[in-house]
Structure formats: structure tokens, C-alpha cells
Amino acid sequence: METFGDRLHRAMAQRGPLCVGIDPHPGLLTRWGLTDDVDGLERFCRTVVEALGDQVAVVKPQSAFFERFGARGVAVLESTIRQLRDSGSLVLLDVKRGDIGSTVAAYASAYLDPSSPLYVDAVTASPYLGVMSLAPMFELAATHGGGVFVLALTSNPEGAAVQRAVGADGRTVAQAVIDEIAQLNRGAQTLGSFGLVVGATIGDTGHDLSAVRGPLLAPGLGAQGATAADLRTVFGASLPWVLPSYSREVLHAGPDVAALRAAAQRALADCKAALGGF
Ligand SMILES: O=C(O)c1cc(=O)[nH]c(=O)n1[C@@H]1O[C@H](COP(=O)(O)O)[C@@H](O)[C@H]1O
């Protein structure tokens, strides 16, 4: 069975290191001339799939913007996931789930079991109930060739107080998360299937990412103020593992399909230059 890490490695080599988020903010729906309802949501997503599904390596729908419309919004999420998979991009569902292990098992089957209507290639997860409370997710991902991206150093300013707190062993909370994920990726051939989320906004924090051997999702580019050039400062020698992620910066170019494609290509060119041609 091909692992998520293998699929991601191939997709990044073929399409370039770029993830684009589907974040249908109410303001974006209006800006695109759409209504702020399920119909507008559905049209927005169809346009993004048409523009980017066969272009970018990874598309990352943000679950919150679908959930706010209830069951009908989640139905749009299901069909968007299907369309994205058909168009050839990998789907990373941004849900940032985390709970006690027995509940995490249910989240795992919701997103990482191929028989689920919300089955995706990978999800985001929160480690703040303990990294290994996410073990059922790691196990199901390993069973079915899925991936999990665990929050380590998030892009928002509020994250630092928790994530950079120092534990009894002298490591920060974030470094402990990083080290546990590195363990999970031991033995990975190309790229491990267990990734981390490290914001492009955070500057040089001195964390050691060198042993991770998994993808490093870097949100915070564009709308949150980070530029592709900041990736060098944040990631240093770990740049080859970075998957830069943009949402509003690219989505602002819509609803014109050609303009969306051009915005994604610009973002990709900036990232390739910053990552040194990886
Ligand atoms: O897990 C994420 O994707 C994520 C982690 C993080 O530290 N910061 C962050 O902004 N995100 C998500 O990335 C997207 C950023 O959107 P833009 O600021 O519009 O590019 C949103 O969907 C956030 O929820």
C-alpha cells in the first residue's frame, strides 16, 4: 500500500510544493458575488475545484466554514472532497480534532476510514490532550495510508504562551510534540505520513525540526502577513520538508478561474524560489 507520505512526496514533485485552503469566509462569498448561504458555498467550492483541483498538490478545506451551514454545509464538504479527489489533488481536511483516545478513534473513522463519506487523505489534529491521545488516528492513518498533521507552533500570536512553555525536562511543549512525531516517522522511505503544523509567521524560534522526516505544513502566508521569504528563517535546514499553505491570498483572486490559477502559480513560484528549487 502506498503511504500518504509517498503520495504527498510524488504530488509535491509533480505539481510543486503548494497547499491551497478552501476557506469560504462570508466576506469572500460576497466579494465573489455569491450569497452567504449553502448555494453560495457550493458555487464557491465548485469554482475552486475547477480552478485548482488539477493544479496544486494539496487542497485544504477548512471544515468550520462548511459546518456553519449545518448538515447541508457538510454535504457540500462531502461532495467537494469527492470532486477534489477525482481531480487529482490530495485532500487535507482542516478540522484540528483532539480528544480522549476513545473519542479520537471515532474522529479517526470519520476522516481516515475509506468507507466514510468524509474520507480524506489527511487531517489536522490538536495534541493538547497529549500527543499519544491521538494514537487511534495515527493507527488508522497507518492502516489505510492516510496522514495526520499535528499542531506544533501555530501561526497565531496566542499560540506561543502554550506551545513555547517549558516542561520539566527542559523542552518546550512544541519540541515535545515535534519529537513524538519524529518517532512516528522513523523508517519512512521518502517522506513520513505524520506531519506538523508550523506557522510561517513565527520567525526563528530555535526549535529543532531536523529529525521529523515528515511534511511541515506552513500556514500564515499572505493574509496573516508572512511571505515566502520568511520560510527560510522559520525552517532553515528543514526547508525541503515544507508544504506552504495559502487560503485568502489565493482565494481573493476569484471567482475568475484563470485569475485563481494565476494567483496559485504566483504563490508557487514565490515558494519555489524561497525553498531553493525543491
Ligand atoms: O492547521 C492549519 O491549517 C492552520 C494552523 C495554523 O497555525 N494557522 C492557520 O492559519 N491554520 C489554518 O490555515 C488557514 C489560513 O488561512 P489564510 O490566513 O486565509 O491563509 C486557516 O484555515 C487556518 O485555520
The ligand as an SDF file (V2000), in Angstrom:
LIG
                    3D

 24 25  0  0  0  0  0  0  0  0999 V2000
   -3.9140   23.9610   10.6070 O   0  0  0  0  0  0  0  0  0  0  0  0
   -3.9710   24.9690    9.8850 C   0  0  0  0  0  0  0  0  0  0  0  0
   -4.1370   24.8830    8.6890 O   0  0  0  0  0  0  0  0  0  0  0  0
   -3.6700   26.2670   10.4980 C   0  0  0  0  0  0  0  0  0  0  0  0
   -2.7570   26.2630   11.5350 C   0  0  0  0  0  0  0  0  0  0  0  0
   -2.2180   27.4760   11.9690 C   0  0  0  0  0  0  0  0  0  0  0  0
   -1.3140   27.5060   12.7970 O   0  0  0  0  0  0  0  0  0  0  0  0
   -2.6650   28.6320   11.4070 N   0  0  0  0  0  0  0  0  0  0  0  0
   -3.6320   28.6560   10.4290 C   0  0  0  0  0  0  0  0  0  0  0  0
   -3.9430   29.7410    9.9520 O   0  0  0  0  0  0  0  0  0  0  0  0
   -4.1970   27.4820   10.0140 N   0  0  0  0  0  0  0  0  0  0  0  0
   -5.3120   27.4850    9.0510 C   0  0  0  0  0  0  0  0  0  0  0  0
   -4.8130   27.9280    7.8020 O   0  0  0  0  0  0  0  0  0  0  0  0
   -5.7470   28.7920    7.1490 C   0  0  0  0  0  0  0  0  0  0  0  0
   -5.1060   30.1470    6.9630 C   0  0  0  0  0  0  0  0  0  0  0  0
   -5.8910   30.9400    6.1320 O   0  0  0  0  0  0  0  0  0  0  0  0
   -5.3300   32.2960    5.4780 P   0  0  0  0  0  0  0  0  0  0  0  0
   -4.8540   33.1370    6.6190 O   0  0  0  0  0  0  0  0  0  0  0  0
   -6.5200   32.8570    4.7970 O   0  0  0  0  0  0  0  0  0  0  0  0
   -4.2240   31.8970    4.5390 O   0  0  0  0  0  0  0  0  0  0  0  0
   -6.9890   28.8010    8.0350 C   0  0  0  0  0  0  0  0  0  0  0  0
   -7.8880   27.8070    7.5680 O   0  0  0  0  0  0  0  0  0  0  0  0
   -6.4720   28.4190    9.4080 C   0  0  0  0  0  0  0  0  0  0  0  0
   -7.4540   27.7380   10.1620 O   0  0  0  0  0  0  0  0  0  0  0  0
  1  2  2  0
  2  3  1  0
  2  4  1  0
  4  5  2  0
  4 11  1  0
  5  6  1  0
  6  7  2  0
  6  8  1  0
  8  9  1  0
  9 10  2  0
  9 11  1  0
 11 12  1  0
 12 13  1  0
 12 23  1  0
 13 14  1  0
 14 15  1  0
 14 21  1  0
 15 16  1  0
 16 17  1  0
 17 18  2  0
 17 19  1  0
 17 20  1  0
 21 22  1  0
 21 23  1  0
 23 24  1  0
M  END
$$$$
